[in-house]
Amino acid sequence: GRLSVPRSFIVPPEHPWPERLWGLKLGHHVQSIRVQGAYSEYREKLDAMGFEWDVRDVTWNLILDCIYVYRALNVDKDPEMLKKSNDGRRSVTNPWSSKGQIPRDFV
């Protein structure tokens, strides 16, 4: 998966987090890395970790998945479109995602 830290994330005061990091506003620092180019000398390390540079893509994919689930449940009335994954959570099967566009009647 891609590494995307929410802007509001603060390191909790609990283990396994190192005590010296408790209370660190990690999301704020990550935002600075994305927007202001802070720590740019470490870009290769961040890329290797799967750092998400453009969170708009992550947000859009989440929104699209939610819209698809809503449509399957409330418009199509076909919950079978939502398949169960091996771990018991619902996974979304979006027939339009590979086509790169959403039909006008999608929403």
VMD Tcl script that builds the backbone (N, CA, C; Angstrom):
set m [mol new atoms 321]
animate dup $m
set s [atomselect $m all]
$s set {name element resname resid chain x y z} {
  {N N GLY 1 A 0.802 -1.189 0.000}
  {CA C GLY 1 A 0.000 0.000 0.000}
  {C C GLY 1 A 0.848 1.258 0.000}
  {N N ARG 2 A 0.189 2.340 -0.255}
  {CA C ARG 2 A 0.861 3.635 -0.286}
  {C C ARG 2 A 0.874 4.242 1.104}
  {N N LEU 3 A 1.931 4.954 1.417}
  {CA C LEU 3 A 2.096 5.582 2.721}
  {C C LEU 3 A 1.496 6.978 2.691}
  {N N SER 4 A 0.366 7.146 3.363}
  {CA C SER 4 A -0.329 8.425 3.398}
  {C C SER 4 A -0.712 8.729 4.842}
  {N N VAL 5 A -0.008 9.665 5.466}
  {CA C VAL 5 A -0.257 10.033 6.859}
  {C C VAL 5 A -1.271 11.173 6.888}
  {N N PRO 6 A -2.396 11.011 7.609}
  {CA C PRO 6 A -3.375 12.106 7.699}
  {C C PRO 6 A -2.756 13.342 8.353}
  {N N ARG 7 A -3.157 14.523 7.890}
  {CA C ARG 7 A -2.609 15.770 8.418}
  {C C ARG 7 A -2.863 15.907 9.918}
  {N N SER 8 A -3.923 15.324 10.421}
  {CA C SER 8 A -4.275 15.464 11.833}
  {C C SER 8 A -3.561 14.457 12.750}
  {N N PHE 9 A -2.745 13.570 12.178}
  {CA C PHE 9 A -2.149 12.510 12.991}
  {C C PHE 9 A -1.094 13.043 13.953}
  {N N ILE 10 A -1.274 12.693 15.224}
  {CA C ILE 10 A -0.314 13.007 16.285}
  {C C ILE 10 A 0.113 11.676 16.889}
  {N N VAL 11 A 1.414 11.491 17.081}
  {CA C VAL 11 A 1.918 10.237 17.636}
  {C C VAL 11 A 1.316 10.039 19.033}
  {N N PRO 12 A 0.631 8.921 19.240}
  {CA C PRO 12 A -0.016 8.686 20.539}
  {C C PRO 12 A 1.005 8.347 21.631}
  {N N PRO 13 A 0.676 8.675 22.879}
  {CA C PRO 13 A 1.582 8.392 23.991}
  {C C PRO 13 A 1.455 6.947 24.461}
  {N N GLU 14 A 1.872 6.046 23.617}
  {CA C GLU 14 A 1.774 4.622 23.937}
  {C C GLU 14 A 2.792 3.838 23.130}
  {N N HIS 15 A 3.047 2.647 23.598}
  {CA C HIS 15 A 3.963 1.764 22.880}
  {C C HIS 15 A 3.186 1.102 21.757}
  {N N PRO 16 A 3.762 0.842 20.611}
  {CA C PRO 16 A 5.184 0.701 20.348}
  {C C PRO 16 A 5.900 1.990 19.951}
  {N N TRP 17 A 5.232 3.130 20.009}
  {CA C TRP 17 A 5.879 4.390 19.649}
  {C C TRP 17 A 6.964 4.720 20.675}
  {N N PRO 18 A 8.151 5.111 20.216}
  {CA C PRO 18 A 9.198 5.515 21.159}
  {C C PRO 18 A 8.715 6.716 21.990}
  {N N GLU 19 A 8.990 6.693 23.267}
  {CA C GLU 19 A 8.499 7.719 24.179}
  {C C GLU 19 A 8.933 9.121 23.754}
  {N N ARG 20 A 10.111 9.233 23.183}
  {CA C ARG 20 A 10.607 10.556 22.777}
  {C C ARG 20 A 9.788 11.154 21.630}
  {N N LEU 21 A 8.958 10.332 20.975}
  {CA C LEU 21 A 8.139 10.821 19.853}
  {C C LEU 21 A 6.694 11.109 20.245}
  {N N TRP 22 A 6.301 10.731 21.453}
  {CA C TRP 22 A 4.920 10.936 21.889}
  {C C TRP 22 A 4.534 12.406 21.753}
  {N N GLY 23 A 3.395 12.650 21.151}
  {CA C GLY 23 A 2.900 14.015 20.986}
  {C C GLY 23 A 3.400 14.717 19.727}
  {N N LEU 24 A 4.302 14.085 18.981}
  {CA C LEU 24 A 4.816 14.699 17.749}
  {C C LEU 24 A 3.683 14.836 16.735}
  {N N LYS 25 A 3.541 15.999 16.152}
  {CA C LYS 25 A 2.502 16.246 15.142}
  {C C LYS 25 A 3.020 15.759 13.787}
  {N N LEU 26 A 3.039 14.444 13.635}
  {CA C LEU 26 A 3.599 13.841 12.435}
  {C C LEU 26 A 2.863 14.288 11.184}
  {N N GLY 27 A 1.545 14.345 11.251}
  {CA C GLY 27 A 0.769 14.778 10.089}
  {C C GLY 27 A 1.147 16.175 9.625}
  {N N HIS 28 A 1.430 17.075 10.564}
  {CA C HIS 28 A 1.860 18.434 10.238}
  {C C HIS 28 A 3.201 18.397 9.501}
  {N N HIS 29 A 4.118 17.583 9.985}
  {CA C HIS 29 A 5.432 17.482 9.340}
  {C C HIS 29 A 5.324 16.871 7.944}
  {N N VAL 30 A 4.471 15.869 7.812}
  {CA C VAL 30 A 4.273 15.239 6.505}
  {C C VAL 30 A 3.687 16.247 5.522}
  {N N GLN 31 A 2.755 17.078 5.990}
  {CA C GLN 31 A 2.180 18.123 5.143}
  {C C GLN 31 A 3.272 19.084 4.665}
  {N N SER 32 A 4.190 19.433 5.550}
  {CA C SER 32 A 5.308 20.319 5.178}
  {C C SER 32 A 6.192 19.675 4.116}
  {N N ILE 33 A 6.370 18.377 4.236}
  {CA C ILE 33 A 7.175 17.665 3.230}
  {C C ILE 33 A 6.487 17.752 1.879}
  {N N ARG 34 A 5.171 17.524 1.850}
  {CA C ARG 34 A 4.435 17.542 0.580}
  {C C ARG 34 A 4.338 18.935 -0.026}
  {N N VAL 35 A 3.961 19.912 0.779}
  {CA C VAL 35 A 3.630 21.241 0.263}
  {C C VAL 35 A 4.858 22.145 0.116}
  {N N GLN 36 A 5.702 22.148 1.128}
  {CA C GLN 36 A 6.825 23.085 1.134}
  {C C GLN 36 A 8.136 22.464 0.693}
  {N N GLY 37 A 8.135 21.173 0.451}
  {CA C GLY 37 A 9.361 20.511 0.015}
  {C C GLY 37 A 10.382 20.320 1.131}
  {N N ALA 38 A 9.910 20.368 2.392}
  {CA C ALA 38 A 10.816 20.161 3.520}
  {C C ALA 38 A 11.463 18.779 3.414}
  {N N TYR 39 A 12.684 18.675 3.844}
  {CA C TYR 39 A 13.441 17.413 3.844}
  {C C TYR 39 A 13.587 16.832 2.451}
  {N N SER 40 A 13.659 17.679 1.436}
  {CA C SER 40 A 13.727 17.198 0.058}
  {C C SER 40 A 14.948 16.324 -0.197}
  {N N GLU 41 A 15.978 16.491 0.619}
  {CA C GLU 41 A 17.179 15.662 0.441}
  {C C GLU 41 A 16.917 14.189 0.775}
  {N N TYR 42 A 15.764 13.896 1.376}
  {CA C TYR 42 A 15.410 12.527 1.731}
  {C C TYR 42 A 14.338 11.937 0.819}
  {N N ARG 43 A 14.106 12.576 -0.299}
  {CA C ARG 43 A 13.030 12.145 -1.199}
  {C C ARG 43 A 13.178 10.683 -1.627}
  {N N GLU 44 A 14.390 10.256 -1.930}
  {CA C GLU 44 A 14.583 8.864 -2.363}
  {C C GLU 44 A 14.168 7.879 -1.278}
  {N N LYS 45 A 14.494 8.186 -0.019}
  {CA C LYS 45 A 14.103 7.312 1.086}
  {C C LYS 45 A 12.584 7.273 1.224}
  {N N LEU 46 A 11.958 8.435 1.102}
  {CA C LEU 46 A 10.499 8.492 1.206}
  {C C LEU 46 A 9.841 7.717 0.062}
  {N N ASP 47 A 10.365 7.867 -1.139}
  {CA C ASP 47 A 9.839 7.122 -2.287}
  {C C ASP 47 A 9.949 5.617 -2.056}
  {N N ALA 48 A 11.089 5.185 -1.516}
  {CA C ALA 48 A 11.310 3.756 -1.261}
  {C C ALA 48 A 10.322 3.210 -0.229}
  {N N MET 49 A 9.867 4.083 0.676}
  {CA C MET 49 A 8.896 3.674 1.697}
  {C C MET 49 A 7.462 3.693 1.169}
  {N N GLY 50 A 7.261 4.204 -0.050}
  {CA C GLY 50 A 5.914 4.287 -0.621}
  {C C GLY 50 A 5.186 5.564 -0.238}
  {N N PHE 51 A 5.939 6.623 0.074}
  {CA C PHE 51 A 5.358 7.904 0.482}
  {C C PHE 51 A 4.419 8.428 -0.581}
  {N N GLU 52 A 3.231 8.840 -0.165}
  {CA C GLU 52 A 2.222 9.376 -1.082}
  {C C GLU 52 A 2.415 10.874 -1.216}
  {N N TRP 53 A 2.861 11.315 -2.385}
  {CA C TRP 53 A 3.145 12.739 -2.601}
  {C C TRP 53 A 1.885 13.527 -2.913}
  {N N ASP 54 A 0.934 12.930 -3.601}
  {CA C ASP 54 A -0.288 13.640 -3.972}
  {C C ASP 54 A -1.483 12.944 -3.319}
  {N N VAL 55 A -1.908 13.463 -2.178}
  {CA C VAL 55 A -3.002 12.819 -1.440}
  {C C VAL 55 A -4.347 13.007 -2.124}
  {N N ARG 56 A -4.419 13.885 -3.113}
  {CA C ARG 56 A -5.685 14.026 -3.839}
  {C C ARG 56 A -6.059 12.715 -4.515}
  {N N ASP 57 A -5.061 11.980 -5.018}
  {CA C ASP 57 A -5.342 10.688 -5.643}
  {C C ASP 57 A -5.909 9.706 -4.629}
  {N N VAL 58 A -5.327 9.690 -3.427}
  {CA C VAL 58 A -5.799 8.793 -2.375}
  {C C VAL 58 A -7.227 9.159 -2.002}
  {N N THR 59 A -7.479 10.441 -1.788}
  {CA C THR 59 A -8.810 10.896 -1.411}
  {C C THR 59 A -9.823 10.574 -2.499}
  {N N TRP 60 A -9.471 10.836 -3.742}
  {CA C TRP 60 A -10.387 10.559 -4.842}
  {C C TRP 60 A -10.742 9.081 -4.901}
  {N N ASN 61 A -9.769 8.202 -4.744}
  {CA C ASN 61 A -10.038 6.771 -4.796}
  {C C ASN 61 A -10.959 6.343 -3.659}
  {N N LEU 62 A -10.787 6.916 -2.475}
  {CA C LEU 62 A -11.679 6.611 -1.352}
  {C C LEU 62 A -13.098 7.079 -1.633}
  {N N ILE 63 A -13.221 8.292 -2.153}
  {CA C ILE 63 A -14.544 8.840 -2.485}
  {C C ILE 63 A -15.214 7.990 -3.555}
  {N N LEU 64 A -14.460 7.632 -4.586}
  {CA C LEU 64 A -15.011 6.824 -5.670}
  {C C LEU 64 A -15.495 5.472 -5.148}
  {N N ASP 65 A -14.712 4.836 -4.282}
  {CA C ASP 65 A -15.132 3.557 -3.713}
  {C C ASP 65 A -16.416 3.714 -2.896}
  {N N CYS 66 A -16.510 4.780 -2.129}
  {CA C CYS 66 A -17.727 5.015 -1.325}
  {C C CYS 66 A -18.940 5.245 -2.211}
  {N N ILE 67 A -18.769 6.010 -3.268}
  {CA C ILE 67 A -19.882 6.257 -4.197}
  {C C ILE 67 A -20.318 4.945 -4.844}
  {N N TYR 68 A -19.359 4.121 -5.204}
  {CA C TYR 68 A -19.685 2.841 -5.830}
  {C C TYR 68 A -20.474 1.947 -4.865}
  {N N VAL 69 A -20.038 1.884 -3.610}
  {CA C VAL 69 A -20.751 1.079 -2.613}
  {C C VAL 69 A -22.160 1.631 -2.404}
  {N N TYR 70 A -22.278 2.956 -2.299}
  {CA C TYR 70 A -23.596 3.572 -2.127}
  {C C TYR 70 A -24.510 3.186 -3.281}
  {N N ARG 71 A -23.989 3.289 -4.501}
  {CA C ARG 71 A -24.828 2.952 -5.645}
  {C C ARG 71 A -25.238 1.482 -5.621}
  {N N ALA 72 A -24.298 0.598 -5.323}
  {CA C ALA 72 A -24.598 -0.830 -5.294}
  {C C ALA 72 A -25.700 -1.143 -4.280}
  {N N LEU 73 A -25.642 -0.474 -3.130}
  {CA C LEU 73 A -26.601 -0.762 -2.058}
  {C C LEU 73 A -27.921 -0.023 -2.214}
  {N N ASN 74 A -27.877 1.223 -2.721}
  {CA C ASN 74 A -29.063 2.066 -2.701}
  {C C ASN 74 A -29.715 2.293 -4.057}
  {N N VAL 75 A -28.981 2.190 -5.125}
  {CA C VAL 75 A -29.549 2.426 -6.451}
  {C C VAL 75 A -29.760 1.103 -7.171}
  {N N ASP 76 A -28.698 0.316 -7.282}
  {CA C ASP 76 A -28.797 -0.973 -7.963}
  {C C ASP 76 A -29.456 -2.027 -7.091}
  {N N LYS 77 A -29.439 -1.805 -5.768}
  {CA C LYS 77 A -29.984 -2.770 -4.806}
  {C C LYS 77 A -29.368 -4.153 -5.021}
  {N N ASP 78 A -28.061 -4.172 -5.279}
  {CA C ASP 78 A -27.360 -5.418 -5.564}
  {C C ASP 78 A -26.108 -5.538 -4.706}
  {N N PRO 79 A -26.276 -5.956 -3.432}
  {CA C PRO 79 A -25.118 -6.069 -2.557}
  {C C PRO 79 A -24.123 -7.132 -3.006}
  {N N GLU 80 A -24.518 -8.003 -3.951}
  {CA C GLU 80 A -23.577 -9.006 -4.453}
  {C C GLU 80 A -22.435 -8.355 -5.231}
  {N N MET 81 A -22.639 -7.113 -5.661}
  {CA C MET 81 A -21.567 -6.393 -6.351}
  {C C MET 81 A -20.413 -6.119 -5.395}
  {N N LEU 82 A -20.702 -6.180 -4.105}
  {CA C LEU 82 A -19.677 -5.973 -3.091}
  {C C LEU 82 A -19.243 -7.342 -2.606}
  {N N LYS 83 A -18.062 -7.730 -2.969}
  {CA C LYS 83 A -17.588 -9.064 -2.628}
  {C C LYS 83 A -16.863 -9.053 -1.299}
  {N N LYS 84 A -16.941 -10.153 -0.582}
  {CA C LYS 84 A -16.206 -10.295 0.676}
  {C C LYS 84 A -14.791 -10.749 0.348}
  {N N SER 85 A -13.818 -10.104 0.999}
  {CA C SER 85 A -12.438 -10.525 0.817}
  {C C SER 85 A -12.142 -11.649 1.801}
  {N N ASN 86 A -10.975 -12.211 1.715}
  {CA C ASN 86 A -10.601 -13.331 2.578}
  {C C ASN 86 A -10.588 -12.964 4.052}
  {N N ASP 87 A -10.310 -11.701 4.380}
  {CA C ASP 87 A -10.242 -11.313 5.785}
  {C C ASP 87 A -11.604 -10.881 6.334}
  {N N GLY 88 A -12.690 -11.047 5.559}
  {CA C GLY 88 A -14.025 -10.757 6.044}
  {C C GLY 88 A -14.488 -9.338 5.796}
  {N N ARG 89 A -13.599 -8.452 5.357}
  {CA C ARG 89 A -14.008 -7.076 5.068}
  {C C ARG 89 A -14.558 -7.009 3.665}
  {N N ARG 90 A -15.408 -6.027 3.436}
  {CA C ARG 90 A -15.940 -5.841 2.087}
  {C C ARG 90 A -14.850 -5.256 1.197}
  {N N SER 91 A -14.788 -5.728 -0.020}
  {CA C SER 91 A -13.914 -5.100 -0.994}
  {C C SER 91 A -14.777 -4.665 -2.164}
  {N N VAL 92 A -14.414 -3.582 -2.762}
  {CA C VAL 92 A -15.226 -3.004 -3.822}
  {C C VAL 92 A -14.742 -3.507 -5.169}
  {N N THR 93 A -15.661 -3.952 -5.996}
  {CA C THR 93 A -15.353 -4.329 -7.361}
  {C C THR 93 A -15.972 -3.264 -8.253}
  {N N ASN 94 A -15.146 -2.383 -8.775}
  {CA C ASN 94 A -15.637 -1.267 -9.566}
  {C C ASN 94 A -15.424 -1.561 -11.051}
  {N N PRO 95 A -16.488 -1.852 -11.790}
  {CA C PRO 95 A -16.337 -2.226 -13.192}
  {C C PRO 95 A -15.853 -1.086 -14.079}
  {N N TRP 96 A -15.926 0.163 -13.594}
  {CA C TRP 96 A -15.514 1.286 -14.426}
  {C C TRP 96 A -14.088 1.726 -14.179}
  {N N SER 97 A -13.454 1.241 -13.111}
  {CA C SER 97 A -12.149 1.769 -12.735}
  {C C SER 97 A -11.100 1.529 -13.805}
  {N N SER 98 A -11.167 0.427 -14.531}
  {CA C SER 98 A -10.158 0.147 -15.549}
  {C C SER 98 A -10.383 0.971 -16.814}
  {N N LYS 99 A -11.562 1.554 -16.956}
  {CA C LYS 99 A -11.864 2.333 -18.148}
  {C C LYS 99 A -11.443 3.787 -18.017}
  {N N GLY 100 A -11.088 4.205 -16.798}
  {CA C GLY 100 A -10.592 5.552 -16.602}
  {C C GLY 100 A -11.655 6.628 -16.578}
  {N N GLN 101 A -12.913 6.258 -16.670}
  {CA C GLN 101 A -13.969 7.266 -16.605}
  {C C GLN 101 A -15.198 6.666 -15.949}
  {N N ILE 102 A -16.050 7.526 -15.491}
  {CA C ILE 102 A -17.269 7.112 -14.807}
  {C C ILE 102 A -18.450 7.476 -15.699}
  {N N PRO 103 A -19.367 6.548 -15.955}
  {CA C PRO 103 A -20.531 6.879 -16.776}
  {C C PRO 103 A -21.320 8.033 -16.171}
  {N N ARG 104 A -21.956 8.839 -17.011}
  {CA C ARG 104 A -22.701 10.004 -16.542}
  {C C ARG 104 A -23.792 9.627 -15.549}
  {N N ASP 105 A -24.376 8.454 -15.692}
  {CA C ASP 105 A -25.456 8.072 -14.788}
  {C C ASP 105 A -24.938 7.412 -13.518}
  {N N PHE 106 A -23.648 7.460 -13.293}
  {CA C PHE 106 A -23.055 6.794 -12.133}
  {C C PHE 106 A -23.571 7.353 -10.824}
  {N N VAL 107 A -23.699 8.675 -10.711}
  {CA C VAL 107 A -24.164 9.271 -9.469}
  {C C VAL 107 A -25.510 9.920 -9.672}
}
mol reanalyze $m
mol bondsrecalc $m
mol representation Tube
mol addrep $m
